[in-house]
Amino acid sequence: MKGAAEIVLESCTHYLNENGQKTPLNDDVKQKFLNIITTYASQSLRTISFAYRDLKPNEGGADHNNIGEGDYLYDVEKGGYTLISIIGIKDVIRPEVPGAIAQCHKAGITVRMVTGDNLITAKAIARECNILNDELLNKQDSVMEGPAFYERMGGIICHNCKKMSPCDCDRNSVKEGVKNLEAFKALHKNLVVLARSRPEDKYLLVTGLRELGDVVAVTGDGTNDAPALKKADVGFAMGITGTEIAKHAADIIIMDDNFASIVKACNWGRNVYDNIRKFLQFQITVSLVALFTAFIGSVVLQDSPLQAIQLLWVNLIIDSLAALALATEPPTIRQLERPPQGRDEYIISRKMLK
């Protein structure tokens, strides 16, 4: 068995000493191992334990997959293991990531880290990436573990039948939501790191954020990330390390697996939106002026001051070239220094109308 260091350690009754001999695991030695795990985690190392157990035929079921209701460990995983080793893996952070996350904060984007790492490792990595700072760390519920978060929120319910999801309703008509929405409203403003998270914890977070009206983008690379990628408004899958299931569930595939590319995608998205607005404002202004001039001229002079060929010249030649120039402007860094547009905001704003 391999997995989360402290959880695997709990299932161990023996360990292999420096001579490779099987030795009983007492409380003092276990505390020594826990201290090693904490030391690794505080250095932003991901800790994994390896252990083994000799199984008898049909122990824990024919396929060793018997599991109790509400348990996250199979029966054969609950004890009798011998600890082989504890390893620490360094997931090197790319140098451009902290700057990209700082740029997200300027752009009004809240970055949340959902990870399977333990609490200490998650905190260390989040601080290294600029996701977590001293101010956020001192706020209540800024860092939580997935199971505790899920328990406080009460899980996901179907608003149609008021039963826990998944329910018996038609999948096309199911409207999912957080059971304890008031608790989610109070918590989600401060929550930035979710450690020891499971797929259902990530899915619950995305569901709750969307229920509150937020526009949610989710990144993921594994098969377990597929439900959250599908549920989000925009799903980003990793092009290099991502599984095929994750790629199929996502809307955008990041070819270089780099967080900075997500910031570029945000910048280009805002740029396209701004260019459409410029195009519309220019075209509507010119068209309204031409129509207004033709109408007033027809009423006052009994004849339009603009002939048909002149209107065609304005619309086809002058307008089209100028509008295309506006529509093809490249993105600038200034577009990431303003809050994002709301989900229900009109593309023609009040300022544009004026």
DRENGUVO-278058 format. One line per 2 residues: their letters; for each residue x, z, y of N, C-alpha, C. Coordinates in pm, whole numbers, plus 50000, padded with zeros to 5 digits. Last residue first. Layout:
# DRENGUVO-278058
A = X:Z:Y:X:Z:Y:X:Z:Y ~ ...
# end
This chain:
# DRENGUVO-278058
KL = 47571:47629:55595:47589:47636:55741:47682:47526:55789 ~ 47621:47569:55328:47499:47518:55391:47510:47520:55543
MK = 47857:47712:55286:47859:47566:55275:47737:47505:55343 ~ 47757:47973:55310:47858:47925:55406:47865:47771:55406
RS = 47596:47988:55085:47534:47996:55218:47630:47944:55326 ~ 47710:47744:54836:47696:47878:54895:47629:47871:55032
II = 47647:47577:54562:47640:47553:54706:47610:47687:54772 ~ 47641:47711:54321:47760:47632:54350:47764:47592:54498
YE = 47535:48055:54316:47505:47912:54332:47633:47837:54369 ~ 47601:48302:54067:47625:48251:54203:47601:48101:54209
DR = 47582:48436:53829:47460:48372:53880:47478:48314:54021 ~ 47840:48541:53784:47778:48458:53680:47660:48377:53736
GQ = 48051:48516:54079:47957:48583:53990:47893:48486:53893 ~ 48396:48425:54107:48254:48400:54135:48167:48474:54034
PP = 48660:48676:54155:48596:48562:54088:48451:48544:54131 ~ 48841:48751:54462:48758:48789:54347:48694:48667:54283
RE = 49169:48605:54523:49033:48637:54565:48952:48677:54443 ~ 49404:48494:54448:49410:48612:54536:49273:48645:54593
LQ = 49417:48254:54323:49418:48375:54238:49425:48503:54321 ~ 49438:48070:54519:49311:48076:54447:49302:48196:54353
RI = 49698:48079:54600:49599:48150:54683:49465:48162:54611 ~ 49841:47907:54445:49843:48049:54407:49740:48129:54486
TP = 49649:47607:54384:49747:47686:54460:49736:47832:54419 ~ 49597:47295:54206:49573:47437:54231:49684:47501:54312
PE = 49558:46971:54378:49614:47059:54274:49588:47206:54307 ~ 49271:46767:54441:49374:46856:54496:49427:46948:54387
TA = 49073:46588:54379:49195:46587:54296:49306:46673:54354 ~ 48864:46595:54558:48836:46636:54420:48961:46645:54334
LA = 48967:46486:54793:48931:46629:54789:48918:46678:54645 ~ 48994:46221:54708:49113:46295:54756:49087:46445:54751
LA = 48729:46157:54657:48825:46162:54545:48952:46237:54584 ~ 48632:46160:54920:48582:46258:54823:48676:46270:54703
AL = 48770:45941:55028:48793:46075:55084:48748:46183:54986 ~ 48666:45734:54868:48810:45759:54870:48841:45900:54922
SD = 48386:45757:54922:48440:45768:54786:48588:45803:54785 ~ 48353:45722:55203:48316:45847:55135:48388:45863:55002
II = 48452:45455:55247:48507:45572:55318:48480:45701:55242 ~ 48311:45297:55039:48453:45287:55071:48506:45416:55132
LN = 48039:45372:54995:48123:45321:54886:48272:45328:54917 ~ 47935:45476:55239:47919:45547:55112:48021:45502:55007
VW = 48010:45289:55439:48041:45432:55455:48040:45502:55319 ~ 47903:45053:55328:48047:45064:55358:48090:45210:55368
LL = 47632:45116:55320:47704:45091:55195:47854:45103:55215 ~ 47583:45135:55596:47564:45253:55511:47638:45236:55378
QI = 47632:44866:55668:47716:44974:55724:47705:45100:55639 ~ 47432:44733:55533:47571:44702:55496:47666:44808:55549
AQ = 47207:44834:55670:47226:44861:55527:47371:44839:55485 ~ 47291:44970:55994:47240:44867:55906:47275:44900:55760
LP = 47204:45218:56208:47295:45185:56099:47229:45083:56008 ~ 46994:45251:56383:47123:45212:56440:47226:45176:56333
SD = 46675:45118:56301:46787:45204:56259:46918:45157:56323 ~ 46419:45111:56545:46511:45035:56459:46630:45125:56423
QL = 46284:45250:56732:46204:45162:56647:46292:45074:56557 ~ 46421:45441:56865:46451:45302:56901:46367:45201:56823
VV = 46304:45678:56756:46324:45662:56901:46337:45514:56938 ~ 46282:45640:56475:46171:45698:56551:46183:45664:56699
SG = 46527:45530:56403:46405:45457:56370:46286:45507:56452 ~ 46702:45731:56489:46709:45597:56549:46581:45519:56525
IF = 46629:45935:56313:46608:45953:56456:46608:45818:56528 ~ 46706:45808:56065:46568:45853:56089:46539:45865:56239
AT = 46982:45760:56093:46891:45648:56067:46746:45685:56099 ~ 47070:46027:56129:47092:45926:56234:46996:45808:56217
FL = 46995:46136:55882:46939:46192:56006:46952:46091:56120 ~ 47153:45984:55706:47008:45979:55697:46941:46028:55826
AV = 47412:46058:55798:47370:45917:55798:47218:45904:55794 ~ 47402:46336:55754:47424:46284:55890:47378:46139:55899
LS = 47370:46341:55476:47265:46397:55562:47278:46344:55706 ~ 47612:46223:55391:47484:46161:55358:47372:46211:55448
VT = 47805:46403:55491:47806:46263:55536:47670:46198:55511 ~ 47727:46640:55349:47737:46636:55496:47726:46493:55547
IQ = 47748:46563:55081:47617:46602:55135:47616:46595:55287 ~ 48025:46510:55062:47927:46405:55034:47791:46438:55096
FQ = 48143:46762:55129:48176:46639:55204:48066:46535:55187 ~ 48032:46933:54940:48014:46961:55082:48040:46836:55166
LF = 48117:46814:54698:47974:46822:54732:47953:46842:54881 ~ 48397:46844:54722:48337:46711:54701:48191:46712:54745
KR = 48417:47122:54735:48465:47039:54847:48401:46900:54842 ~ 48313:47190:54481:48246:47236:54603:48287:47152:54725
IN = 48504:47073:54318:48365:47027:54308:48288:47067:54434 ~ 48723:47230:54395:48723:47087:54425:48583:47026:54416
DY = 48650:47481:54294:48666:47463:54439:48661:47316:54477 ~ 48651:47422:54017:48528:47470:54081:48535:47449:54234
VN = 48921:47356:53982:48818:47256:53953:48687:47293:54023 ~ 49034:47607:54051:49066:47487:54128:48961:47378:54108
RG = 48941:47776:53856:48899:47800:53995:48923:47676:54081 ~ 49079:47656:53639:48933:47668:53640:48878:47688:53780
WN = 49345:47691:53712:49291:47555:53705:49138:47557:53707 ~ 49356:47973:53696:49388:47905:53821:49329:47764:53824
CA = 49295:48017:53426:49208:48074:53531:49229:48000:53663 ~ 49517:47888:53312:49382:47838:53283:49282:47889:53387
KV = 49722:48054:53404:49717:47914:53448:49578:47854:53426 ~ 49652:48281:53260:49646:48287:53407:49642:48145:53464
IS = 49708:48186:53007:49569:48223:53039:49551:48229:53190 ~ 49981:48159:53014:49901:48036:53009:49754:48064:53039
AF = 50070:48418:52995:50080:48353:53126:50000:48223:53130 ~ 50054:48472:52727:49949:48524:52814:49952:48457:52951
ND = 50115:48221:52488:50168:48297:52601:50055:48342:52692 ~ 50101:48031:52283:50075:48173:52253:50122:48266:52364
DM = 50110:47763:52343:50239:47834:52339:50225:47984:52314 ~ 49847:47671:52336:49945:47604:52251:50077:47679:52241
II = 49551:47822:52302:49673:47832:52382:49789:47783:52296 ~ 49239:47675:52292:49354:47710:52209:49479:47708:52297
ID = 48909:47773:52368:49036:47720:52419:49148:47765:52325 ~ 48707:47880:52216:48675:47767:52304:48802:47696:52351
AA = 48711:47987:51866:48749:47993:52007:48705:47868:52083 ~ 48660:47944:51600:48568:48033:51672:48592:48031:51823
HK = 48872:47787:51520:48738:47728:51517:48639:47813:51596 ~ 49081:47973:51543:49081:47852:51627:48942:47788:51632
AI = 49013:48159:51345:49017:48201:51486:49010:48080:51579 ~ 49042:47995:51119:48911:48054:51150:48904:48098:51295
ET = 49313:47938:51120:49218:47828:51141:49080:47882:51178 ~ 49501:48184:51311:49446:48129:51186:49345:48020:51220
GT = 49781:48163:51538:49639:48179:51510:49597:48118:51377 ~ 50039:48113:51611:50018:48217:51510:49871:48232:51469
IG = 49991:47882:51781:50104:47890:51688:50074:47989:51575 ~ 49762:47910:51939:49786:47783:51871:49894:47789:51766
MA = 49525:48165:51957:49667:48132:51962:49694:48006:51879 ~ 49221:48130:52148:49292:48148:52021:49437:48104:52036
FG = 48992:48262:52362:49127:48203:52361:49193:48233:52226 ~ 48658:48213:52453:48749:48264:52351:48881:48188:52354
VD = 48428:48309:52690:48540:48217:52664:48632:48283:52561 ~ 48226:48492:52638:48195:48372:52717:48302:48265:52695
AK = 48231:48614:52292:48275:48612:52431:48228:48485:52503 ~ 48165:48567:52026:48070:48640:52111:48104:48627:52258
KL = 48388:48445:51917:48262:48371:51921:48165:48435:52019 ~ 48573:48651:51935:48601:48523:52002:48474:48442:52019
AP = 48451:48841:51769:48464:48869:51912:48492:48742:51991 ~ 48469:48707:51515:48339:48746:51572:48345:48772:51722
AD = 48762:48661:51491:48665:48552:51505:48530:48596:51562 ~ 48944:48855:51433:48910:48837:51575:48797:48736:51595
NT = 49000:48838:51165:48915:48949:51209:48873:48937:51355 ~ 49182:48630:51161:49047:48605:51109:48950:48714:51155
GD = 49379:48638:51470:49349:48664:51329:49205:48631:51291 ~ 49414:48608:51739:49486:48515:51651:49447:48529:51505
GT = 49271:48623:52071:49286:48667:51933:49359:48564:51851 ~ 49105:48718:52373:49216:48652:52305:49226:48706:52163
VA = 48814:48661:52565:48878:48736:52456:48992:48653:52399 ~ 48635:48714:52862:48727:48626:52788:48800:48711:52685
VV = 48321:48757:53011:48422:48813:52919:48503:48702:52854 ~ 48157:48857:53291:48205:48736:53222:48327:48778:53141
DG = 47905:49114:53285:48042:49069:53308:48068:48937:53235 ~ 47655:49218:53228:47663:49102:53317:47802:49053:53346
LE = 47626:49409:53039:47630:49457:53177:47646:49342:53277 ~ 47651:49256:52812:47519:49313:52842:47512:49365:52985
RL = 47922:49207:52812:47831:49096:52841:47691:49147:52877 ~ 48011:49464:52743:48051:49405:52870:47959:49289:52909
GT = 47897:49494:52483:47861:49583:52594:47894:49524:52730 ~ 48028:49290:52338:47881:49292:52349:47836:49376:52468
VL = 48295:49375:52355:48256:49246:52413:48104:49242:52435 ~ 48276:49620:52214:48323:49618:52354:48279:49488:52423
LY = 48195:49531:51959:48108:49620:52038:48146:49618:52185 ~ 48420:49388:51881:48292:49318:51896:48195:49400:51981
KD = 48606:49595:51862:48629:49486:51958:48499:49412:51986 ~ 48488:49739:51653:48510:49804:51783:48528:49698:51892
EP = 48492:49563:51438:48362:49603:51493:48374:49673:51628 ~ 48770:49540:51384:48694:49425:51436:48562:49463:51498
RS = 48918:49846:51520:48876:49761:51408:48799:49642:51465 ~ 49195:50004:51682:49064:49940:51683:49044:49854:51559
RA = 49400:50169:51767:49349:50183:51631:49211:50118:51616 ~ 49295:50172:52117:49394:50175:52008:49326:50197:51874
LV = 49228:50025:52402:49154:50068:52283:49248:50057:52165 ~ 49261:50058:52745:49335:50049:52617:49249:50105:52505
VL = 49080:50085:52951:49172:49970:52954:49250:49954:52825 ~ 48802:50230:53096:48864:50196:52967:48951:50071:52978
NK = 48669:50267:53338:48805:50322:53324:48877:50273:53198 ~ 48427:50136:53305:48504:50114:53428:48648:50159:53414
HL = 48303:50221:53068:48372:50092:53068:48456:50067:53193 ~ 48164:50467:53084:48298:50462:53026:48374:50334:53058
AK = 47913:50438:53188:48000:50542:53245:48144:50526:53201 ~ 47813:50236:53024:47824:50213:53169:47921:50313:53232
FA = 47807:50372:52778:47898:50258:52796:47919:50229:52944 ~ 47605:50555:52822:47741:50605:52796:47843:50494:52816
EL = 47395:50375:52846:47430:50461:52961:47571:50518:52945 ~ 47374:50260:52592:47422:50178:52704:47464:50264:52824
NK = 47391:50311:52294:47399:50410:52402:47457:50342:52527 ~ 47385:50056:52166:47278:50155:52146:47276:50256:52260
VG = 47437:49742:52312:47495:49873:52279:47382:49976:52269 ~ 47281:49452:52156:47320:49536:52269:47377:49668:52220
EK = 47153:49126:52073:47232:49245:52044:47267:49322:52171 ~ 46888:48970:51975:46949:49002:52104:47021:49135:52089
VS = 46803:48711:51755:46861:48846:51770:46923:48860:51909 ~ 46717:48458:51706:46639:48536:51802:46695:48676:51826
NR = 46878:48348:51517:46867:48277:51644:46795:48357:51751 ~ 46844:48510:51295:46972:48516:51366:46966:48447:51502
DC = 46550:48699:51263:46608:48565:51260:46734:48564:51347 ~ 46605:49039:51149:46550:48939:51240:46619:48804:51220
DC = 46714:49242:51003:46642:49139:50928:46584:49030:51018 ~ 47045:49310:51143:46909:49348:51102:46844:49230:51029
PS = 47379:49441:51172:47286:49330:51150:47152:49377:51095 ~ 47228:49659:51415:47269:49524:51379:47380:49530:51273
MK = 46963:49891:51381:47106:49867:51389:47136:49725:51343 ~ 46657:49808:51557:46732:49854:51440:46880:49822:51459
KC = 46485:49703:51743:46541:49837:51769:46612:49895:51648 ~ 46400:49445:51735:46340:49537:51636:46390:49680:51651
NH = 46525:49346:51972:46392:49300:51929:46324:49400:51836 ~ 46776:49444:52009:46674:49486:52106:46534:49443:52065
CI = 46972:49575:51759:46896:49455:51796:46783:49499:51889 ~ 47275:49760:51835:47136:49749:51788:47079:49613:51828
IG = 47589:49894:51750:47515:49782:51807:47374:49777:51748 ~ 47710:50234:51815:47704:50107:51745:47622:50003:51819
GM = 47742:50461:51968:47631:50458:51872:47617:50328:51796 ~ 47943:50520:52140:47848:50416:52182:47729:50405:52087
RE = 48083:50710:51994:48020:50750:52121:47916:50649:52167 ~ 48175:50551:51779:48085:50665:51754:48012:50708:51881
YF = 48345:50373:51908:48227:50322:51838:48125:50433:51816 ~ 48544:50551:52003:48466:50468:52096:48336:50422:52031
AP = 48646:50644:51761:48584:50739:51854:48497:50666:51955 ~ 48753:50402:51652:48644:50474:51584:48572:50573:51675
GE = 48954:50329:51861:48838:50250:51826:48725:50327:51759 ~ 49061:50568:52106:49075:50508:51974:48943:50441:51935
MV = 49143:50511:52454:49063:50567:52345:49101:50502:52213 ~ 49214:50557:52790:49272:50522:52660:49192:50590:52551
SD = 49043:50641:52984:49116:50516:53008:49181:50465:52880 ~ 48897:50879:52975:48854:50769:52889:48925:50636:52921
QK = 48980:50980:53305:48917:51011:53178:48875:50882:53106 ~ 49300:50904:53446:49155:50895:53447:49098:50920:53308
NL = 49570:50897:53417:49511:51026:53451:49358:51023:53455 ~ 49618:50630:53378:49644:50721:53266:49580:50857:53290
LE = 49578:50517:53626:49479:50493:53521:49494:50593:53407 ~ 49813:50617:53753:49680:50644:53809:49571:50627:53703
DN = 50023:50516:53600:50001:50661:53606:49862:50695:53656 ~ 49892:50221:53425:49984:50290:53517:49949:50438:53522
LI = 49860:49950:53207:49835:50092:53228:49939:50148:53324 ~ 49954:49695:53219:49810:49714:53198:49772:49857:53234
NC = 50225:49648:53232:50153:49670:53359:50002:49680:53342 ~ 50360:49646:52993:50296:49520:53034:50226:49530:53170
ER = 50437:49906:52958:50542:49805:52969:50486:49673:53024 ~ 50192:50027:52921:50270:50060:53042:50378:49954:53066
AI = 50124:49915:52673:50039:49889:52789:50112:49920:52920 ~ 50321:50024:52507:50318:49878:52529:50237:49844:52654
AK = 50250:50298:52524:50385:50254:52563:50386:50104:52593 ~ 49984:50298:52425:50014:50344:52562:50148:50290:52611
AT = 50030:50208:52162:49944:50131:52254:49971:50168:52399 ~ 50183:50418:52059:50241:50284:52070:50163:50200:52171
IL = 49990:50623:52072:50116:50637:52146:50182:50501:52165 ~ 49779:50530:51904:49756:50563:52045:49886:50564:52126
ND = 49875:50251:51689:49830:50387:51717:49834:50416:51867 ~ 49737:49913:51688:49846:50011:51694:49792:50151:51720
GT = 49540:49728:51711:49536:49812:51591:49646:49916:51589 ~ 49392:49688:52038:49501:49673:51941:49479:49764:51821
VM = 49315:49562:52339:49249:49609:52216:49345:49582:52102 ~ 49337:49602:52678:49419:49582:52558:49349:49645:52439
RV = 49206:49428:52953:49192:49538:52857:49269:49503:52731 ~ 49211:49349:53287:49277:49322:53158:49264:49446:53071
TI = 48991:49219:53517:49030:49343:53448:49087:49308:53311 ~ 49052:49023:53795:49029:49020:53650:49078:49152:53590
GA = 49113:48982:54059:48988:49052:54028:48953:49051:53881 ~ 49357:48879:54112:49247:48783:54104:49113:48849:54070
KH = 49524:49096:54085:49500:49043:54219:49378:48952:54222 ~ 49520:49112:53804:49462:49221:53883:49432:49175:54026
CQ = 49659:48875:53743:49519:48892:53701:49450:49001:53783 ~ 49912:48942:53838:49839:48833:53903:49690:48839:53868
AI = 49980:49135:53651:49967:49175:53792:49889:49070:53871 ~ 49999:48965:53431:49892:49067:53433:49871:49118:53574
AG = 50223:48817:53506:50096:48748:53484:49980:48846:53489 ~ 50421:49014:53511:50385:48945:53635:50251:48875:53623
PV = 50429:49085:53233:50391:49183:53336:50349:49119:53468 ~ 50509:48819:53119:50378:48881:53095:50341:48987:53200
EP = 50762:48715:53142:50664:48671:53241:50529:48743:53228 ~ 50914:48813:52927:50942:48862:53063:50836:48825:53166
RI = 50726:48915:52640:50788:48807:52718:50804:48852:52863 ~ 50810:49186:52440:50720:49136:52544:50791:49028:52624
VD = 50858:49207:52095:50922:49187:52225:50823:49124:52323 ~ 50778:49443:51894:50714:49319:51937:50759:49292:52081
KI = 50955:49603:51656:50954:49579:51801:50891:49443:51828 ~ 50857:49825:51410:50871:49684:51446:50860:49669:51597
GI = 50976:50067:51193:50931:50041:51329:50959:49897:51367 ~ 50876:50210:50878:50953:50114:50958:50892:50101:51097
IS = 50921:50431:50623:50849:50413:50749:50934:50318:50833 ~ 50892:50419:50260:50964:50408:50387:50866:50404:50505
IL = 50754:50531:50038:50882:50461:50021:50959:50460:50153 ~ 50560:50793:49914:50608:50724:50034:50744:50661:50009
TY = 50327:50772:49665:50466:50810:49691:50517:50726:49808 ~ 49988:50896:49631:50087:50793:49663:50225:50854:49683
GG = 49771:51064:49594:49858:51036:49480:49966:50933:49506 ~ 49478:50932:49772:49579:51031:49735:49666:50985:49620
KE = 49305:50726:49843:49286:50858:49903:49390:50962:49862 ~ 49291:50478:49735:49383:50494:49849:49385:50638:49902
VD = 49097:50457:49548:49236:50462:49498:49336:50484:49611 ~ 48869:50436:49707:48892:50559:49630:49037:50571:49584
YL = 48954:50298:50032:48905:50287:49895:48940:50415:49819 ~ 48863:50409:50358:48964:50403:50252:48896:50384:50117
YD = 48655:50442:50520:48738:50327:50552:48854:50314:50453 ~ 48314:50538:50435:48460:50553:50423:48531:50426:50472
GE = 48046:50489:50431:48101:50543:50555:48251:50561:50552 ~ 48032:50542:50084:47957:50500:50204:48014:50568:50328
GI = 48344:50477:49909:48228:50558:49943:48161:50510:50070 ~ 48447:50216:49695:48460:50280:49826:48330:50356:49857
NN = 48634:50042:49456:48526:50137:49481:48550:50208:49613 ~ 48829:49860:49378:48766:49842:49509:48645:49933:49531
HD = 48964:49805:49140:49020:49909:49230:48956:49904:49369 ~ 48819:49652:48972:48908:49581:49065:48971:49675:49167
AG = 48685:49852:48835:48754:49748:48759:48853:49670:48845 ~ 48743:50176:48985:48668:50053:48963:48752:49949:48893
GE = 48929:50380:48990:48873:50334:49117:48798:50204:49104 ~ 49083:50260:48706:49082:50371:48801:49035:50319:48938
NP = 49107:50068:48510:48973:50095:48565:48967:50213:48662 ~ 49414:50208:48392:49311:50105:48379:49174:50154:48431
KL = 49592:50384:48656:49547:50372:48517:49439:50263:48510 ~ 49860:50312:48881:49717:50322:48852:49692:50309:48702
DR = 50104:50452:49078:50078:50394:48946:49933:50418:48910 ~ 50161:50369:49413:50096:50461:49320:50075:50388:49188
YA = 50354:50362:49721:50306:50305:49595:50241:50413:49511 ~ 50399:50263:50068:50385:50363:49962:50336:50295:49834
FS = 50512:50224:50394:50498:50162:50264:50493:50273:50159 ~ 50393:50220:50733:50443:50293:50616:50419:50212:50490
IT = 50479:50114:51055:50410:50082:50930:50475:50162:50818 ~ 50456:50110:51407:50501:50180:51287:50413:50143:51167
RL = 50588:49938:51670:50473:49944:51582:50518:50001:51449 ~ 50738:50089:51952:50756:50028:51820:50627:50043:51740
SQ = 50753:50215:52199:50670:50094:52186:50701:50015:52059 ~ 50859:50460:52174:50953:50354:52213:50887:50216:52203
SA = 50658:50608:52068:50686:50628:52211:50786:50526:52265 ~ 50681:50533:51798:50566:50486:51877:50592:50498:52027
YT = 50911:50671:51714:50906:50525:51711:50799:50472:51806 ~ 50817:50935:51752:50936:50887:51824:50939:50735:51829
TI = 50602:50941:51571:50577:50961:51714:50694:50909:51798 ~ 50742:50906:51330:50639:50809:51369:50613:50817:51519
IN = 50897:51141:51332:50964:51009:51333:50866:50902:51380 ~ 50694:51331:51313:50779:51329:51434:50853:51195:51447
LF = 50604:51273:51056:50513:51253:51170:50591:51248:51301 ~ 50828:51357:50909:50789:51215:50910:50697:51183:51027
KQ = 50813:51631:50962:50933:51557:51000:50903:51407:51008 ~ 50572:51693:50842:50582:51705:50987:50705:51630:51040
KV = 50648:51651:50575:50543:51566:50634:50549:51571:50786 ~ 50828:51858:50545:50878:51720:50537:50776:51625:50601
DD = 50651:52074:50571:50766:52061:50660:50819:51918:50662 ~ 50463:52040:50362:50419:52032:50502:50536:52012:50598
NL = 50609:51827:50100:50551:51951:50153:50522:51936:50303 ~ 50602:51613:49849:50594:51607:49995:50528:51735:50045
PT = 50835:51597:49577:50708:51644:49633:50713:51649:49787 ~ 51013:51293:49512:51019:51434:49553:50884:51477:49611
KQ = 51186:51062:49327:51052:51102:49365:51048:51253:49389 ~ 51494:50932:49453:51423:51015:49356:51287:51058:49413
GN = 51667:50797:49615:51564:50719:49546:51485:50798:49445 ~ 51831:50950:49760:51885:50905:49631:51784:50823:49552
EN = 51679:51025:49975:51789:50932:50001:51854:50880:49873 ~ 51347:51029:49816:51456:51084:49899:51570:50983:49912
LY = 51021:50922:49836:51150:50891:49776:51260:50943:49868 ~ 50750:51160:49808:50829:51061:49882:50959:51036:49806
HT = 50405:51254:49743:50549:51254:49715:50618:51154:49807 ~ 50154:51220:49833:50185:51354:49781:50334:51368:49747
CS = 49980:51033:50083:50101:51055:50002:50114:51200:49959 ~ 49785:50983:50261:49751:50957:50121:49868:50988:50026
EL = 49901:51022:50505:49800:51120:50462:49765:51104:50314 ~ 50054:50792:50532:50122:50919:50505:50024:51025:50453
VI = 49862:50608:50607:49924:50595:50475:49991:50727:50435 ~ 49819:50709:50864:49708:50705:50768:49761:50693:50626
EA = 50061:50681:50999:50009:50816:50978:49894:50821:50877 ~ 50099:50392:50986:50196:50489:50932:50134:50624:50900
AG = 49887:50147:50861:49910:50241:50971:49988:50363:50920 ~ 50046:49992:50572:49947:50002:50679:49988:50103:50784
KM = 50050:49922:50223:50117:49925:50353:50009:49933:50460 ~ 50085:50000:49881:50000:50000:50000:50089:50000:50124
# end
